[in-house]
Amino acid sequence: MTPQQYCQEKTAKSGSSFYYSFIFLPQQKRDAITALYAFCREVDDIVDECTDLHVAQTKLNWWRSEIDSLYQNKPQHPISKALLNPIKTYNLAAEHFIEIIDGMEMDLNFNRYEDFKQLQLYCYRVASVVGLLSAQIFGFNNRKTMKFAHDLGMAFQLTNITRDVGEDARRNRIYLPLDELEKFNVTEEDILHSRESEAVKQLLDYQIERAESYYDRALRELPAEDRKNQRVGLMMAAIYRTLLREIKADGAQKVLNARTSLGAMRKLYLSMQVLIKNL
């Protein structure tokens, strides 16, 4: 199996909505974004699948060393080998890959977030940084596009957090800011024990409004001259924002006990709509 095949398989197996937008990229960019996404999945899986915190920390530390090796032209892992050309072609900074690892490490050290400021750092590391790297791969002419990428990454992560409230709770993780639980008179036990209520619905609707504000902000920030280059990001936005609105329409508190998702054909349809608008 070649490094690119490894990355392709890793990405396809994830079932991510991102996969449906990658297929519209030219080959070189598709290979680059697939390698980037495979890296994100690889380090995220360490945290999700390792029950021994020491083992997980050791593996993340290994990846820090591997990023150093990658930037010295000595990659060992298939994903690093697949990233070797993209980091040069698209001028991707090593610090951004380390930031992503730092974000994953936060999951080893935190299973609660006191307020949105603390959560914001986590979202920046695991999502906005990925957005910045992705925007460089897609290409841009106006530096304002990087602000678009940053805020779109925030919107994606806030959407993920809302969608996965129940799933995360079953891992004893609560990403919703604790001060906001208190504001809406929701207890940690309400989340951990999947208690649907009007208070929980209002709390989650508040999270949805915040995510919507980041989508609005990101779309306002994207310069017209870069819309075509960034249309894969716009495809992702269409898919994720539709998912967010489905969660609200279904009754947001239902995420405690069920996972909302969009079918493959709907994701492709949404992607095609964006493609046609931005030819």
FIDRENSE-868867 format. One record per residue (C-alpha): residue number from 1; x, y, z. Coordinates in Angstrom, 1 decimal. Example, Ala and Ser with C-alpha at 12.3 -4.5 7.8 and 13.67 -1.06 7.14 Angstrom:
2
(r 1; (12.3; -4.5; 7.8)) (r 2; (13.7; -1.1; 7.1)) 
! end
This chain:
279
(r 1; (0.0; 0.0; 0.0)) (r 2; (1.4; 3.4; -1.0)) (r 3; (1.3; 6.4; 1.4)) (r 4; (-1.4; 8.0; -0.6)) (r 5; (-3.5; 4.8; -0.6)) (r 6; (-3.1; 4.6; 3.2)) (r 7; (-4.4; 8.2; 3.5)) (r 8; (-7.2; 7.5; 1.0)) (r 9; (-8.4; 4.5; 3.0)) (r 10; (-8.1; 6.4; 6.3)) (r 11; (-10.2; 9.2; 5.0)) (r 12; (-12.8; 7.0; 3.3)) (r 13; (-13.3; 4.9; 6.4)) (r 14; (-14.0; 7.9; 8.6)) (r 15; (-17.3; 8.5; 6.7)) (r 16; (-16.7; 12.3; 7.1)) (r 17; (-18.7; 14.8; 5.3)) (r 18; (-15.4; 16.3; 4.1)) (r 19; (-14.8; 13.3; 1.9)) (r 20; (-17.7; 14.3; -0.4)) (r 21; (-16.2; 17.7; -1.2)) (r 22; (-12.6; 16.4; -1.7)) (r 23; (-13.7; 14.5; -4.8)) (r 24; (-14.2; 17.8; -6.7)) (r 25; (-10.5; 18.9; -6.3)) (r 26; (-7.8; 18.4; -9.0)) (r 27; (-5.6; 15.4; -8.2)) (r 28; (-2.7; 17.2; -6.6)) (r 29; (-4.8; 19.2; -4.2)) (r 30; (-7.0; 16.2; -3.5)) (r 31; (-4.0; 14.1; -2.5)) (r 32; (-2.7; 17.0; -0.3)) (r 33; (-6.0; 17.5; 1.5)) (r 34; (-6.5; 13.8; 1.9)) (r 35; (-3.1; 13.5; 3.5)) (r 36; (-3.9; 16.4; 5.9)) (r 37; (-7.2; 14.9; 6.8)) (r 38; (-5.7; 11.5; 7.4)) (r 39; (-3.2; 13.1; 9.8)) (r 40; (-6.0; 14.7; 11.7)) (r 41; (-7.8; 11.3; 11.9)) (r 42; (-4.7; 9.5; 13.0)) (r 43; (-3.9; 11.7; 15.9)) (r 44; (-7.6; 12.0; 16.9)) (r 45; (-7.9; 8.2; 16.9)) (r 46; (-5.0; 8.0; 19.4)) (r 47; (-7.1; 10.0; 21.9)) (r 48; (-10.4; 8.3; 21.2)) (r 49; (-9.1; 4.7; 21.1)) (r 50; (-6.3; 4.6; 23.7)) (r 51; (-7.7; 3.8; 27.1)) (r 52; (-4.3; 4.2; 28.8)) (r 53; (-3.5; 7.9; 29.0)) (r 54; (0.2; 7.3; 29.3)) (r 55; (0.2; 5.3; 26.0)) (r 56; (-1.9; 8.0; 24.3)) (r 57; (0.6; 10.7; 25.5)) (r 58; (3.5; 8.6; 24.3)) (r 59; (1.9; 8.3; 20.8)) (r 60; (1.2; 12.0; 20.6)) (r 61; (4.8; 12.8; 21.6)) (r 62; (6.0; 10.4; 18.9)) (r 63; (3.9; 12.4; 16.4)) (r 64; (5.6; 15.6; 17.5)) (r 65; (8.9; 14.0; 16.7)) (r 66; (7.6; 12.7; 13.4)) (r 67; (6.6; 16.2; 12.4)) (r 68; (10.2; 17.3; 13.1)) (r 69; (11.4; 14.4; 10.9)) (r 70; (8.9; 15.3; 8.2)) (r 71; (10.4; 18.8; 8.0)) (r 72; (13.9; 17.4; 7.8)) (r 73; (12.8; 15.3; 4.8)) (r 74; (12.9; 12.1; 6.9)) (r 75; (9.3; 11.0; 7.3)) (r 76; (8.7; 7.5; 8.6)) (r 77; (4.9; 7.1; 8.8)) (r 78; (2.8; 6.6; 5.6)) (r 79; (0.9; 9.8; 6.3)) (r 80; (4.0; 11.8; 6.8)) (r 81; (5.4; 10.5; 3.6)) (r 82; (2.2; 11.6; 1.8)) (r 83; (2.6; 15.0; 3.4)) (r 84; (6.2; 15.5; 2.2)) (r 85; (5.3; 17.1; -1.1)) (r 86; (2.3; 19.1; 0.0)) (r 87; (4.2; 20.9; 2.8)) (r 88; (6.6; 22.1; 0.2)) (r 89; (4.1; 22.8; -2.6)) (r 90; (1.7; 24.7; -0.4)) (r 91; (4.1; 26.1; 2.2)) (r 92; (2.5; 24.5; 5.2)) (r 93; (4.0; 25.4; 8.5)) (r 94; (5.2; 22.8; 11.0)) (r 95; (3.8; 24.8; 13.8)) (r 96; (0.3; 24.2; 12.6)) (r 97; (0.7; 20.5; 12.7)) (r 98; (2.0; 20.8; 16.3)) (r 99; (-1.0; 23.0; 17.2)) (r 100; (-3.3; 20.2; 16.0)) (r 101; (-1.5; 17.7; 18.2)) (r 102; (-1.7; 20.1; 21.1)) (r 103; (-5.4; 20.3; 20.6)) (r 104; (-5.7; 16.5; 20.7)) (r 105; (-3.6; 16.5; 23.8)) (r 106; (-6.2; 18.8; 25.5)) (r 107; (-8.6; 15.8; 25.3)) (r 108; (-6.2; 13.9; 27.5)) (r 109; (-6.1; 16.7; 30.1)) (r 110; (-9.6; 18.1; 30.0)) (r 111; (-13.0; 16.5; 29.9)) (r 112; (-14.8; 19.7; 31.0)) (r 113; (-14.5; 23.4; 29.8)) (r 114; (-15.3; 26.1; 32.3)) (r 115; (-16.3; 28.8; 29.7)) (r 116; (-16.3; 29.5; 26.0)) (r 117; (-12.9; 31.2; 26.2)) (r 118; (-11.3; 27.9; 27.3)) (r 119; (-13.3; 25.9; 24.7)) (r 120; (-12.3; 28.4; 22.0)) (r 121; (-8.7; 27.5; 22.3)) (r 122; (-9.5; 23.8; 21.8)) (r 123; (-11.7; 24.6; 18.8)) (r 124; (-8.9; 26.8; 17.3)) (r 125; (-6.3; 24.0; 17.6)) (r 126; (-8.4; 21.1; 16.4)) (r 127; (-10.4; 22.9; 13.7)) (r 128; (-9.4; 26.4; 12.8)) (r 129; (-5.8; 25.4; 12.3)) (r 130; (-7.0; 22.7; 10.0)) (r 131; (-9.0; 25.3; 8.2)) (r 132; (-5.9; 27.5; 7.7)) (r 133; (-3.9; 24.6; 6.3)) (r 134; (-6.8; 23.6; 4.0)) (r 135; (-7.2; 27.2; 2.7)) (r 136; (-3.5; 27.2; 1.8)) (r 137; (-3.9; 24.0; -0.2)) (r 138; (-7.1; 25.2; -1.9)) (r 139; (-5.3; 28.5; -2.8)) (r 140; (-6.0; 32.2; -2.2)) (r 141; (-5.1; 35.6; -3.4)) (r 142; (-6.5; 37.8; -0.5)) (r 143; (-5.2; 37.3; 3.0)) (r 144; (-8.7; 37.9; 4.3)) (r 145; (-9.5; 34.4; 3.1)) (r 146; (-7.5; 33.1; 6.1)) (r 147; (-9.9; 34.8; 8.5)) (r 148; (-12.7; 33.0; 6.6)) (r 149; (-10.9; 29.7; 7.1)) (r 150; (-10.3; 30.3; 10.8)) (r 151; (-14.0; 31.2; 11.5)) (r 152; (-15.3; 28.4; 9.3)) (r 153; (-13.2; 25.9; 11.3)) (r 154; (-14.7; 27.3; 14.5)) (r 155; (-18.2; 26.8; 13.0)) (r 156; (-17.4; 23.2; 12.0)) (r 157; (-16.1; 22.3; 15.5)) (r 158; (-19.1; 23.9; 17.2)) (r 159; (-21.4; 21.9; 14.9)) (r 160; (-19.5; 18.7; 15.8)) (r 161; (-19.8; 19.5; 19.5)) (r 162; (-23.5; 20.0; 19.3)) (r 163; (-24.1; 16.9; 17.2)) (r 164; (-21.9; 14.7; 19.5)) (r 165; (-23.2; 15.9; 22.9)) (r 166; (-24.7; 12.5; 23.8)) (r 167; (-21.8; 10.4; 22.4)) (r 168; (-19.3; 12.6; 24.2)) (r 169; (-21.2; 12.3; 27.5)) (r 170; (-21.0; 8.5; 27.3)) (r 171; (-17.2; 9.0; 27.3)) (r 172; (-17.6; 11.3; 30.4)) (r 173; (-16.8; 14.4; 28.2)) (r 174; (-18.8; 17.6; 28.2)) (r 175; (-17.6; 20.2; 25.7)) (r 176; (-20.5; 22.6; 26.4)) (r 177; (-19.1; 25.4; 28.6)) (r 178; (-20.0; 24.7; 32.3)) (r 179; (-20.9; 28.4; 33.0)) (r 180; (-23.5; 28.1; 30.2)) (r 181; (-25.0; 24.9; 31.7)) (r 182; (-25.4; 26.9; 34.9)) (r 183; (-27.0; 29.8; 32.9)) (r 184; (-29.7; 27.6; 31.5)) (r 185; (-30.1; 25.6; 34.8)) (r 186; (-28.8; 22.4; 33.3)) (r 187; (-26.6; 20.1; 35.5)) (r 188; (-23.7; 17.9; 34.4)) (r 189; (-25.9; 14.9; 35.4)) (r 190; (-28.6; 16.1; 33.0)) (r 191; (-26.0; 15.8; 30.1)) (r 192; (-24.3; 12.6; 31.4)) (r 193; (-27.7; 10.8; 31.9)) (r 194; (-29.2; 12.1; 28.6)) (r 195; (-32.1; 13.8; 30.2)) (r 196; (-34.1; 15.6; 27.5)) (r 197; (-35.8; 18.8; 28.7)) (r 198; (-36.8; 22.3; 27.7)) (r 199; (-33.8; 23.7; 29.6)) (r 200; (-31.4; 21.4; 27.7)) (r 201; (-33.1; 22.3; 24.4)) (r 202; (-32.6; 26.0; 25.2)) (r 203; (-28.9; 25.4; 26.1)) (r 204; (-28.3; 23.6; 22.8)) (r 205; (-30.2; 26.1; 20.8)) (r 206; (-27.8; 28.7; 22.2)) (r 207; (-24.9; 26.6; 21.0)) (r 208; (-26.5; 26.4; 17.6)) (r 209; (-26.9; 30.2; 17.4)) (r 210; (-23.2; 30.6; 18.2)) (r 211; (-22.2; 28.2; 15.5)) (r 212; (-24.6; 30.0; 13.0)) (r 213; (-22.9; 33.3; 13.9)) (r 214; (-19.5; 31.8; 12.9)) (r 215; (-20.9; 30.6; 9.6)) (r 216; (-22.3; 34.0; 8.9)) (r 217; (-19.1; 35.7; 9.9)) (r 218; (-16.9; 33.3; 7.8)) (r 219; (-19.1; 33.8; 4.7)) (r 220; (-19.0; 37.5; 5.0)) (r 221; (-15.2; 37.4; 5.3)) (r 222; (-14.5; 35.4; 2.1)) (r 223; (-13.4; 37.8; -0.6)) (r 224; (-15.2; 37.3; -4.0)) (r 225; (-11.9; 36.8; -5.8)) (r 226; (-11.2; 33.6; -3.7)) (r 227; (-14.7; 32.0; -3.8)) (r 228; (-13.8; 29.7; -6.7)) (r 229; (-10.5; 28.5; -5.0)) (r 230; (-12.3; 28.0; -1.7)) (r 231; (-15.4; 26.3; -3.0)) (r 232; (-14.5; 23.1; -1.3)) (r 233; (-14.7; 25.0; 2.0)) (r 234; (-18.0; 26.4; 0.8)) (r 235; (-19.2; 22.8; 0.1)) (r 236; (-18.2; 21.7; 3.6)) (r 237; (-20.0; 24.8; 5.0)) (r 238; (-23.2; 23.8; 3.1)) (r 239; (-23.1; 20.3; 4.4)) (r 240; (-22.3; 21.1; 8.0)) (r 241; (-24.7; 24.1; 8.2)) (r 242; (-27.5; 21.9; 6.8)) (r 243; (-26.7; 19.3; 9.5)) (r 244; (-26.8; 22.0; 12.2)) (r 245; (-30.2; 23.1; 11.0)) (r 246; (-31.5; 19.6; 10.9)) (r 247; (-30.4; 19.2; 14.6)) (r 248; (-32.4; 22.3; 15.5)) (r 249; (-35.4; 21.3; 13.4)) (r 250; (-35.5; 17.8; 15.1)) (r 251; (-35.4; 19.3; 18.6)) (r 252; (-31.8; 20.0; 19.6)) (r 253; (-32.1; 18.0; 22.9)) (r 254; (-32.5; 14.8; 20.9)) (r 255; (-28.7; 14.8; 20.3)) (r 256; (-28.4; 13.4; 23.8)) (r 257; (-29.9; 10.1; 22.6)) (r 258; (-29.4; 10.0; 18.8)) (r 259; (-26.9; 11.1; 16.3)) (r 260; (-28.2; 13.3; 13.5)) (r 261; (-26.6; 12.8; 10.1)) (r 262; (-27.1; 13.5; 6.4)) (r 263; (-27.2; 10.8; 3.8)) (r 264; (-24.4; 10.4; 1.1)) (r 265; (-26.7; 11.5; -1.7)) (r 266; (-27.8; 14.7; 0.1)) (r 267; (-24.1; 15.6; 0.8)) (r 268; (-23.3; 15.1; -2.9)) (r 269; (-26.4; 17.2; -3.8)) (r 270; (-25.3; 20.1; -1.5)) (r 271; (-21.8; 19.9; -2.9)) (r 272; (-23.0; 20.0; -6.4)) (r 273; (-25.1; 23.1; -5.7)) (r 274; (-22.1; 25.0; -4.4)) (r 275; (-20.0; 23.8; -7.3)) (r 276; (-22.5; 25.1; -9.9)) (r 277; (-22.7; 28.5; -8.1)) (r 278; (-19.0; 28.9; -8.1)) (r 279; (-17.8; 27.6; -11.5)) 
! end
